[in-house]
């Protein structure tokens, strides 16, 4: 019986690690343009296998990019979609949520809530990050760190802290990520002209859908 329980815990940690990696991947991909170094890190069999766990129909071949001209094209499309000067799909939660006193404007209630969440966990922004707290990459990065905390607590037996981490994850997902990301992904898939970002949107949407079952109860 003890061996069976230990195997179960091992499987949980393994799956937790996979989820963490996807959140980390999404945080980096939506934060800034993909460069040669980053693309080389994700275009490996292990990462593709993990992507397929959460998005079985995903065409991972579109992420295999080494040509510099093609990488430059990704940068142009990234700016067209997410930077602007008039981004087609602004990567901020507050823009995609209609709240009292804030009809799709920047610096809404969601922005303040995310700012407080980041502060609560004692995190600081990277020196080169000049975006608002409800930027999509911040939400993914925060979830990535919360999952890593849970994995750490599972290994050290910190049950109280593990429960606290899962509670924070549930709040972040159900009150933020799960609310606006599906529609955001639909918009990216609709307006993008690039197979890379279309596939990214599908991966994100499929992953969020699976995560919604995780945090449903």
PyMOL commands that set and color helices and strands:
alter all, ss='L'
color gray80, all
select helices_A, chain A and resi 2-31+36-42+45-54+60-63+68-83+93-96+109-120+136-156+159-191+195-214
alter helices_A, ss='H'
color red, helices_A
select strands_A, chain A and resi 98-99+102-103
alter strands_A, ss='S'
color yellow, strands_A
deselect
rebuild
show_as cartoon
